[in-house]
Each structure stands twice: as structure tokens, then as C-alpha cells.
Amino acid sequence: MVKPLKDRANVLFPGIVIAGLVAIAAQFLNDHYGAPAMLMAILLGMPLNFLSEEERTAEGIAFSARTLLRLGVALLGVRISVEMVQALGLPFLALVVLGVLATIGVSLLIGRLFGRDRLFSFLTGGAVAICGASAAMAIGSILPKREHGERDLAFTVITVTVLSTLAMIFYPILTNSLGLSIDETGVFLGGTIHDVAQVVGAGFSISEETGDLSTLVKLIRVTLLAPIVLVAALVLRKGAAPGAARPPLVPGFVIAFLVLAACNSFGLIPDVAKETAGHVSRWALLAAIAAVGMKTSLPKLLEVGGPAIWMMLTQTVFLALFVLGGIWLIG
């Protein structure tokens, strides 16, 4: 028993180390130059595409792209609690939830207009609606295997991160020009910007109060990742062709996410454990995205085409207008 585990570890180790080194480089660029870490991880990984086909590193890279991803998403649960949801208030909570569901619904409807199938529409719509790169990775892990699956996932991660970074820069200017209050600004930023890091950057660039509220709203959107992935997994399982591989009835990382969120709601997780889990989650996601980059060929990525970019831009604009309209109605 011990020897097979040791042999397995030896096989995985080189690829995991490479993914970890790329993650460290991406975090260095983030710390010293402000570059989005998720975007840097996938861009730095792409030139190393040849390693995903190298016998000594292929399995470890595949493990990083799949298993480390699920670990990172599961550990996001330690940041979620019932108190967060209650603190926001019912009207704004309903707006955030409806914004996520409406964006995914519209994405499924407009996909064919941009020449994309429903799986691609769900992948990009979920990334825009919920939590950017993390949502894309989680949704990608439950989609059926297909010819361009990894290419589409890499494209979605890159595009949603770029859009999130642009939103971090321009949305605070927009909210100021519209004369939104501190609370309204926090709800708008947290309810529309794709990635958590960019929400934090935009919110705290205005004020500490806005930063706290926008982060809270964003984490509520993150909470929706688990149930949406769960429902999608069930739908995909039911719709699978006879004899085809089916997604698990309930993805294990979704169960772990929900269990950790419940434990945190009951105060069962010490602060030091939450902090540690948060760091592990971030590094696992960074390494996973780096591995996805290594499994992605740039020429194949360019095959996705301009219409897909316009599709994700449309999704982003829809979400922003939906949340803004809801804020004005509530106000």
C-alpha cells in the first residue's frame, strides 16, 4: 500500500512542482507590479505547453489542473457564513442572486447568436456571473470531455480576468459619476466585478466601508457557485448519452464547500484555520490555473475567435445593467 502511494507521488511530483513554480512567479508579479495573479498564472503557463506532453511532467500537470482546482474551490467554503447573507438584507440579496441567475440564463439564450453551443455559453456565463476564473475552473471540471474543452476553459479564464481588471479600473469612476451612495456602490462593485481580488481592489480604492461591503456581496456570489455547479452536474448527468461517461451525482468538492460553509456558519472553524485554508485555496487555484495554461496551445486558443470575446463582453454589460437597474429600483 505504501509503495504504490510513493510511486504515485514520484510520478506526480515533477508536474506539480512546475505548476507551483509558475504560481509563485505569478504571485511575485502580482505583489510587485500589481498584475492580476490569475491572469499571469495562465499566461506564464502557456509557453510551457510542451511540458504537458512530456512523460515526466504530464501526469503531475494534469493532476494540478484537476485535483488542485477542486481542492481550491472546496476551501473557499471557509469564507462563507449565514451571517454574511443576513447582513446584506433581503432586497439586495435578492438582487445579487437574480443577477447571477439572469446572467447565466441570458448567456444560454444568446450563445447561438455568437456561434457557440450551450456548454460554452454556460461556462462563460457562469464565470461572468459568479466569481470569474474560480467559477470557470469549477464549471469546467464538471462539463463533459470534448475536443476543445481545455482551449475553451483557458480562453474563458483569460478573458474574464481581463474584463474583471478593466471593471476594477472603470467601475469606481462610473459609480462616482452616477452619484451612487456608499452602500449602492458597494453592492454594484461586489455584484458585477468578476474576480474577488478585483472587487477588493475597486472597493477599497473608494473607502474602507465600500471595500467591506463590496467584498461581502462578492462572497455571497461565491456562495452560489456550489448550488449552481451541483444543479448543472445533475442536469448534465441526466442528459448524458447512453454509455457516455457521466459526471458524479454530487461532485465531492461541492459537498466539501457546503460542509465547510456550514461549519463556518456555526463558528466551528478557528480563525487561524480559516486563514490557513484561505492561503491554501489561493495557491491551489493559482497552481491549477497555471497547469491549465500549460495544457493550452496558443494557436488553438486563437481559434476561439472574436465573436466569443464579444459574447463575454455582452454578458458583462448585461450583468452591470441588471444590477444597476435593481439598485435604482430598490433605492
Secondary structure, 3 states (H helix, E strand, C coil): CHHHHHHHHHHHHHHHHHHHHHHHHHHHHHHHHCCCHHHHHHHHHHHHHHHHCCHHHHHHHHHHHHHHHHHHHHHHHHHCCHHHHHHHCHHHHHHHHHHHHHHHHHHHHHHHHHCCCHHHHHHHHHHHHHHHHHHHHHHHCCCCCCCCHHHHHHHHHHHHHHHHHHHHHHHHHHHHHHCCCHHHHHHHHHHHCCCHHHHHHHHHHHCHHHHHHHHHHHHHHHHCHHHHHHHHHHHHHHCCCCCCCCCCCCCHHHHHHHHHHHHHHCCCCCHHHHHHHHHHHHHHHHHHHHHHHHCCCHHHHHCCCHHHHHHHHHHHHHHHHHHHHHHHHHC
